[in-house]
């Protein structure tokens, strides 16, 4: 196994420098991320002295490979993905800050400060104008980036003006993207920030492959820019693509940055696993970032996607205990409280954060969930719409708004909300699933099936999606396809799940495959017995199994009698029916016993040979018998044999 990277002095210096570098270029989210991660490192490591050397110890992105150590969490990690031979490591790319660039930045220090002040005041056009004559890479980057944000702001304002117009495009259109990309040609080719900016513009121009290449090149030269990692995460379409890309990373897969990127990407794809949970536990150990609220939040989101709502809620409670003013991911916590129907905690949380900051989309989503749980759907829609006005790319608000419209049976409005969610992010299965539900309300099952299939392709192990797809096939009369979907759903279901088994039994019964239907009813009975459920909950399955053995050739009458007696002795709805069938079952058992007894008597006679002698004697007397009786030869022969048996019994 490759060496496991640990937090050392060089990583701390890299994070500390990233706080300044990202902030100087207006990448505030990346700067905030680096600052929070740095603050979560134990203080003794943060206070460690920087080793003597030149600026490359600060600016270099090359991680120090630690020697193999005894790691308590290491044993739970899978073997690392081998590094691709053609993927250059960070150390292969020089990243020293040239002295000429430093001199230019010192010369333009005042202009850069003035431009940055306007940028921080969100006066992007003015910042670009101030920085228009800069010659340093930092000044040129800020100039183009400010122009990009100014044009994005204008495009969003023009898009909002068409809110009630049917000609409104699906997303805001920034017509200056190509011009801005051409402006980056005058920037340094080897500058990591320039490469990141090109990747961002290529992403907006829907030139995905080129954007991937530029982003990877940027990370090879400067790995602590979390904005570049986030952009790379947005460019990945599914988990298979992610794992195929990991060997091409400029860092080993055991590096904390790569593991954080993997967790974040799979969370955004709604496909994390226990492996990512192990990564979180490892990164929260004392060797890494034990006090990182950001990684704790990642862990809570992993538990949420794994449907472990109890542990996810405990993790969020711990986060709020450590930082009661943290708003990031509070919408995910509100979803957990909504699913678990914790009305009191959700109400307290909504009132607290609404007073704290009512203009954050996460807070609006939290309040919307609060009203939705109280069945005040119109108020919930109002807050979800407010969240989309604050951030049109806020996917959860569009999806939850669609859910509210479905609750109000307003299918057309729900479809519009879900389509907006799909326009924001086509990788989110919830919007596709919502579209299927909306069309199902309109009884347009062919359309619903199309969207369910798309959702299933994004989340192939979700039981609900396979059930929804099977229900659509059933409504369309395609029972074989429905059967396959429900079987697929059963593979990922809980071991104590009985609803899917009952649905499979019904479909087999409709197809007149009674033996297969009986096997699923037997499974329901076994599961209910193991769970110590009352007989009333699985009485219908008992009756079905008994009827199969009694009337449809199953043959196990003793099992049928056992099931029927239990149902008849209970207070189940089918108790009377079970009682009547029980009487028939007892009669059938008695008749079977008599038939078996008679069969044994004939078998004894055959073994003694007497039956064959009597048959030969009867055949010789056939002419005499035909004269004495006017019946058919077969009837006379049968009577003669009966008399012979009767005579032999009297002699005994």
N, C-alpha and C positions, 0 to 999 in steps of 0.2 A: 504494500500500500504506500502511496506517495505520502510525503511528510505533511502533517496537518499544520496549517498556518495558525499562529497564535498572535495576539495583540502584543506588539513590541514597541520600542521607542520610535522606530521608523514609521510605523503605522500611525502612531499618535502625532508625529510631526506632519505626516501627510494630511491627516484630518484637520489639524490646526491651520495648515496652509490653505486647505480647501475652503475653510470658512471665509478667509479673506479673498481668495481668488474668485470664488463664485459670487460673493457680494459685490466685488469691484466690477463685475460684468453683468449685474442685474439679475442673476440667477438666484433669487431669494429663497426659493424652496430648497435648492441644493445646498445653499449656505446654512439654512436652518437645520436641514438633515445632518450635515456634517457637525454642526455645533452640538446638537442633541446627542449624537453618537459619541462625540468626544467627551461630553460631560458625564456619560454613563460609564466610562472606563474608571476603574478604581483609582483613587487619588494618588496612591503610591506610584502607579505607573505613569500618571500624568505629570508628576513632579520629577520624573526621571530626567537626568540631564541629557541634553542632546550631545552625541559624540562629536569630537572635533572633526572638522572637514570643511569643504567648500559648500556652495549653495546646492550642489547636486543632492546632498543628503536631505534637503528640504523639498526640492522640486522634483526629485526623481520619483517615479511611480513604481519602482521595482520593489516588490515585497521581499522581506527577509524570510528565507525558508528556515523554520525552526527544526531542531533535531526531534526525532521521534520521542514523544513523551507519553506517560501513562495518562490517558484521558478517559474519565469515567463514562463519557457519552460517546466516545469514539467507536466502541464496540457495536453500537446500534446503527451506525452509518453504513450504507452500502459501499461496495468497492468503488473507487473513483473512476470516472470516465477517462479513458486514456487520451492524452493530449494529441491533437492532430500534428503530424510532423511539419506541415506547411504553415501552421499558425505561429506567427512570431510572438515571443514573450515580450512583456513590457520592457525588460532589460535590453532587448535587441534594438530598441528605438531610442535614440538620444532625445532627452527632454530638458536639457539645460537652458536656463534663461540666458539668452545672449546678452553680452554687455552692451551692444548697440541698442537692443530693445529696451534695456534698463535706462540707458541714457535718453532715449526718446520719451519714455514715460516720465522721467524726472523733468524733462523740458516742458512737457504738456500737462504737468501735474495740476495746475490751476484750472486749465480748460476741462480736464477730465473730472475734476471735482465739481465744477459748475454743471457739466452735462449730467453727472450722476445725481446731483441734487434735483434737477428737473425730472430725471427718470424716476427717482423715488417718490416724487410728487405726482407721478402718473401723467406728466406732461411730455408724452413720448415724442410728439412732433417737434416741440421746442428743444428737447434733448438732442434729437438728430440734427437739428439746425446748428446747435452750439458745437457739436462734435464733427461737423462736416469737413473741416480742414485738418483733422488729426492725421498724423503719419504713423503713429504706433499701432501695433496690432490690436491692443486693447481699445484704443480710440476708434479704430475702424470697425471692430466687432460691435461696440456699443452703438455706433452710428447706424449700421445695418439692422441690428436687433431692435433699436428704438423705432426705426422706420417700419419694421415688420409689425411691431405691437401697435403702432399708430394706425396702420392700415387695417389690422384686425379689428381694432376698436371702431373704425369707420364702417367696415363691412358689417359688423354686428349691429350698429345703430341703424343702418339702412335695411337690414334684414328684419329688425323689430318693427320698422315702420310698415312692413307688409304683413303684419301679424294676422290681420283679418282678410287679407287678399288671397284669392285662390292661386294667384301667380307666384306666391312666395316660394322660393326654392327650399329644398330640404335642409340645407345648411347655408350659413353665410358664405358669400363668394368674395374672396380677396383677389382682385384682378391684377395686383401688382407682384404676385409671388414670383413669376418668371423674371421680372425686372430685378427684383431683390436678389434672386439667385445669381443672375449675371453680375451683379455688383460684387459678389463674393470672390469673383475671379481676380480682383485686384488685391486680395488679402493673401497672406503667406500660406503656401501650400502645406507646410509642415506644422502650422499652428493648430493645437488640438481644439481650441475654441472655434476657429474657423471651420474645421471639419465638422464639429457638432452643429454649427449654424447651417452648414450645407445639408447635413442630414435632416435637420428640422424642416428646411424649405423643400427638400425632395419628398419628404413624407407628406407635406401639405399639397404637393403637386402630384401625389399618387404614384410616384416613381419609387416603389418600395425596395426593390433590389439594390438600387443605387444608394438609397437612404441607409439600408443595412450596412453596406460597405463603408460608407462615410462614418457612421456611428462607431463601428468596430475600430476603424483607424484612429478615431478620436480617443477611444478608451485605451488603445495601445500606448498613446503618448501621455495621457493624463487620466488615471483610473478613478480619481476621487470626485469626479463630476457626476453627482447622482442624477442630474437632469439627463445626461447621456444614457445612463442605465435605464431611466424611465422611458426615454424615447425608444430604446431598443426593445423594452417590454411591450410597448404599443405596437411595434412592427411585427411581433410574433403572433401567428394565427392560432396555433394549437400546441399541445404538449409535445407531440412528436417533433415538430419543428424546433421547439426549445431544446430538446435533448440532442437533436442532431447538430445544434449550434454550439452546445457547450464545449465540445473539443476544439472549436475554433476560437474560443475566448483567449485573450492575451494573458490570462491568469489561470493557475491551476484550479480545478473544481473544488478543492478543499479550502480555498481562500474565502474568508468571511464575506467579501463583496460579491463573489459569484453565488454563494449560498443565499445571501439576502436577495439578490436579483432573481434567483430561481423561485424562492418563496413568494416574492411579490408578483412575479409573472403568473404563477399557477393560481394565486389568489384572484388575480384579475380575470383568469380564464375559468374560475370556479371549479378547478380540478386539483386542489391540493390533496395530499395523502398523508399517511402516517410518517412517511419519510421526511416530509417538510416539517412535521411536528417535532421530529427528532432534531432537525437542524435548528429549530427555534430553541429547544431545550439546551442544545450545545452552545449556541451563541449567547444564551443568558447565563451560562456558567461563569464562575469567577475568573476564568482565563480569558474571557472575551468582554462582553458588555452586560454585566449583571444588573445594572440599573437602567437599562434602555427601555423607556416607555414605548418607543417606536417598535422595537422588536416584540415587546409584550403585546402590543396591538396587532402586530402581524400574527402572533401565536393565537390570539383570540379570534382573528378572522379565519385562520386555518380550522380551528375547532368549530366555528360557525358553519363553514362549508362542509365539514364532516358531520354536521347535524348533532354535535355534542353540545347542546345549548346550555346545559347546566355548567359544564366546565368553562365554556366561553363567557358566561355571565360572571362566574367567579373571577376570571381573568380581568374583565372590564371593571369589576368592583375594585380590584387591587390597583388598577391604573388610576381610577378616580380617587382612591385613597391617597396615592402618592402625589397626584396632581389634579385637584378638583376643578381646575379651569381648562383642562385639555378638551378641545372641541373635535379634534381629528378623530374620525371613525366613530363618533358618537351616534351616527345614524345606524351603523351596524348593531350597536348595543340596543338601540331602540327597536330594531327588527327582532332581536332576540327576546326582548321583553314583550313585544307584540305576539310572537309565536307562542311563548309560554303563558300569555294572558296575565302578566303581572301588572295589573292596572295601577296599583298604588305606586310602585316604583317608577313606572313610566310617567305618571302624572307629576310626581315630585321632580323627576329629571326634566320634564318639559318646562315647568314653571321656573326652575333654576336657570337653565340655559337660555330661555327666552329673555330673562332679565339680564343675562350676561352679554349676549350679542344676538340680536334678532335678525341681523342681516347676513348671517352665515347660512349657506344652503343646507348644511348638515343640521343646523338647529331647526330650520323650517321643515325639514324631513322628519325630525324628531317630534315636532308638534303635530305634524300631519298624522303620524302613526298614533299619537295620543288620541286625536279625535276619531280616527278610524276605528280604534278599539272600542270607543264609546258609541259606535255606529252613527256618528255625525259625519256622513260622507261628504256633504257639501263643504263643510268647514275644512275637512281633510284635503279636499281637492284645492281649495283656496291656498293652503300653505304649500302643497306640492307645486302648484303653479308659480307661487312666489319663489320657490327654490329654483325652478327652471329659468325664471327671469333674472335671478342673480348669477346663474351659471347655466347656460344653455347646454353644456356638455355634461351636466350632472345626471348621469344615467338613472340612478335609483329613483329620482323624483319622477321622471317620465314613466318608468315602469309602475311605480306605486300609484300614480295618477290613473294609469290604465286599469289597475286592479280595482280602484274605487269606482270607476265607471262601470266595470263589470258587475260589481255589487249593486249598483243602481240600475242594472239591466239596460244601460245606454251603450249598446254594442258599437255604434258608429263612432262615438267619442272615444271609446276605449281603443278602437283600431287606430285612430289618429294618434293617440298618445303612444301606443306601442310602436307605431311606425317612426315616430320621432326618436324613440329609444334605439331602434335599429339603425337609424341614420347616424346616431352618435357613436354607437359601437355595435358592429355586426357580430361580434364574438360573444355577446351576452345572451345566454340561452333563455333568460327569463322573459325578454321581450318577445322572442319567437314563440315561446310557450303561451304567453298572454295573447298573442294574435290567434293562436289555435283555439284558445278558450272563447275569444270573442266571436270567431266564426262558428264555433260550435253552438253558441247561443242563437245564432241566426239559422241554425240547421243546415249550414253549408259545410257538410262533413268532408267533402273533397278538398276544400281550401284548408280546413282545420288540419286534415291529415298532412298536407304539404308543410305547414308550419311546425307541426309536431315532429315530423321527420327531420327538419332542419335543427330543431332544438335537441333532438336525440343525437344527431351527429356531433354537436358541440359538447354534450354531456352524456356519453353512452352508458354510464352506469347508474343513471338516475331512475329509480323505480317508477316514480310518478309519470315520467315522460313515456315510458313503455306502456303503462296502463292507459294513459290518454290516447296513445296511438292505437292500442287494441280496442278501446271503446269506439273510436272513429271507424275502424274496420268493421266492428260489429254492427254499428248503425247502418253501414253501407251494405250489409248482408254478406260480407266477405269473411266468413267464419274461420276459414283455415288460416288466413293472415292474422286474424285477431288471436287465434290460438297460439301462434308463434310469438306474437308480441307479449302475451301474458306469461308464456313460458320463460321468455327472456327477462321479464320483470321479476319472476319468482327466483331467478338465479341471484339477484342482488338484494332480495328482500330479507327481512329479519326471519330467524328460524321459527319464531312463534307467529308468523303471519298466516292468517287463515282466509282473508278476503280474496286474495288472488287465487288460492286453491279452490274456493267456492265458485269463482268466475270460470276457472278452467273446467270444473266439473259441469257447470251449466252448458258451456260451449260443447263439450263432448256429448252431453245428453241431447242437445239440439242436433248434433250430427249423428245421433243414434249409435254412438260408441259407448255403450253402457258399462263395459268392463273398465275402460279408462276413466270414466266419470266416477265409478265406484272407488277406484284407487285414490283419487283426490279427496273423496269424502272420507275414506279411511284415514288419510293424512290429517284432515281436519279433526277427526275424532281423537287421534293420537296426540296431536298438539294440545287440544283442549283438556284432555285427561292429564297430560304432563303439567299443564298450567293450573290444574285443580279448579277448572271453571265449572259452574253448575251445568247439569245435564240439559237445561232448557236452551243453552246457547249452541249446542250442537245436536239437538234432537232431530232436526230435519235430515242431517247427514246420517244419523243412525237409522232413521226410517228408510232413507234411500238405499243404504247398504242392505238392510233386511229385505226390502222389496226386490232388490236385484237377485238375492240368493233364493227368494221364495218364488218369484214369478218369471224371472228372466234367465234361468238356467245357471245361476251361480252355484247352487247345490249345497252350500254350507248352512244347513238349516239350524244347527246348534248356535252358530254365531248370530244368525238372524233372531233366534229366540232370546238370546242374551241381550241384544240391543233393544228389542221390542219390550221386554220386561222392564228394563231400566227406564225407558221413555214412558211406558204406561204407569209406572209407579211415581212419576214426577208430576209437577204441575205445569209441564210444558204445553204449548198450544196443540201439539200433535199427540197428546196422550190418548184421546179417544181412538184416533186412527191406529195408533200403535196397539191398543187393546184388541181391536178387531183383527188386525193382521196377526197378532199373537195367537188368537184362537185358530186361525187358518194354518199358522205355522205349526202349532201343536198337532193339529189333525194330519198335516203333511208328514210330520215326524212319525206319528203312529202308523200311518199307511205305509210309510217306507219300512218301518220295522216289520210289519206283517208280510210285506212283499219279500223282504230279505229272508224271513223265516220259511215262507213257502219255497223260495228259491233254494234254500239249503235242503229241504225235503226232496225235491226233484233231483238235486245233485247226488244225494245218497242213493236214490233208486238207479240213477244212471251208472254210478260206480259199481253197484251190485250186479248189474246186467239184466235185472228182471224186466225193465221197461222195454228192452229190445225183444225179449221173448214174447211179451204180450202184443207188441206191434206186429210181429210175424204171424201170430195166431189170428189176429184180427183181419189181416190181409187174406188169409186162407178162407175165412168165413164170409168174405165179401158178397158172393152170390146169394147165400142164405139170408144175410142181413138186408139185401136189396129187395128180396121177396117179402119179408116180414114188415118192413117199414117203407113208407113212401118218401122218406127224407133223402137228402143228398148223402153221398158216400162220406163226405168229410164230417157231417153232423153225426152220422151213425158211428163212425170211427171214434169221434170225441166222446160220445155217450158210452161206448163200449169200454174205452180206457178208464172213464170215470168209475164205472161199475167194477172194473177189475181192481182199481186202487181201493175202493170201498170194501170189497170182499177180502182183500189181503189184510187190511187194517183190522177187520173183525176176527180174522184168524189169529192175529197177534194178541 
